[in-house]
Amino acid sequence: VRDKFILSPKVTFLNHGSFGACPKPVFEKYQDWQRELERQPVQFMAEDVYQLLKTARDTLGKFVGCDGGDLFFVPNPTTGV
């Protein structure tokens, strides 16, 4: 599993719950979205993000068996509580 993370091979990281350490594919996808934001920051944050979030909620809703409108995203579990 170590090869799935960017972590230093000298580290045995056990705190994935509090401070992250994203798997490489997740981090790469995050960077893709960050680049998209940087291409057109105002358009992305003022217009595009709302449809993107709706699409993500609807897709997740189908996966978990609920209406996408009943879901919302939070930056971390503590905020969600």
C-alpha positions in Angstrom: 0.0 0.0 0.0 3.0 2.3 0.6 3.5 2.9 -3.1 -0.1 4.4 -3.3 1.0 7.4 -1.2 3.4 10.3 -1.7 4.7 9.8 1.9 8.4 9.6 2.6 9.5 5.9 2.7 11.2 6.8 6.0 7.8 7.5 7.7 5.3 5.1 9.1 2.2 7.2 8.9 -0.8 6.2 11.0 -2.8 9.4 11.2 -4.9 9.3 8.0 -8.0 10.4 9.8 -6.8 13.8 11.1 -4.4 15.2 8.6 -4.8 13.2 5.4 -2.1 11.7 3.3 -4.1 11.2 0.1 -3.5 8.3 -2.1 -1.7 9.3 -5.3 -4.7 9.0 -7.6 -6.8 11.2 -5.3 -4.0 13.8 -5.0 -3.6 13.8 -8.8 -7.3 14.3 -9.4 -7.2 17.1 -6.8 -4.4 18.7 -8.8 -6.5 18.4 -12.0 -9.3 20.3 -10.4 -6.9 22.9 -9.0 -5.5 23.5 -12.5 -9.1 23.9 -13.8 -9.8 26.5 -11.2 -6.6 28.4 -12.0 -7.5 28.6 -15.7 -10.6 30.6 -15.1 -10.9 31.4 -11.4 -14.0 33.7 -11.5 -15.9 31.6 -13.9 -15.1 28.4 -12.0 -16.1 29.7 -8.6 -19.0 31.9 -9.7 -20.6 29.7 -12.3 -19.1 26.2 -13.0 -18.7 24.9 -9.4 -22.5 24.9 -8.7 -23.3 22.5 -11.6 -20.2 20.4 -10.9 -21.3 20.0 -7.3 -24.9 19.2 -8.3 -23.6 16.5 -10.7 -21.4 15.0 -8.0 -24.3 15.0 -5.5 -26.6 13.4 -8.0 -24.0 10.7 -8.9 -23.3 10.0 -5.3 -27.0 9.9 -4.5 -27.6 7.2 -7.1 -24.7 5.2 -5.7 -25.9 5.3 -2.1 -29.6 5.2 -3.0 -30.9 8.7 -2.1 -31.8 11.9 -3.8 -28.7 14.0 -4.6 -30.5 17.1 -3.2 -30.4 15.5 0.3 -26.6 15.4 0.2 -24.1 18.1 0.9 -20.3 18.4 0.9 -18.2 19.6 3.8 -14.5 20.2 4.0 -14.0 17.7 6.8 -16.0 15.5 9.3 -15.7 18.0 12.1 -17.4 20.7 10.0 -20.1 18.2 9.1 -20.9 17.4 12.7 
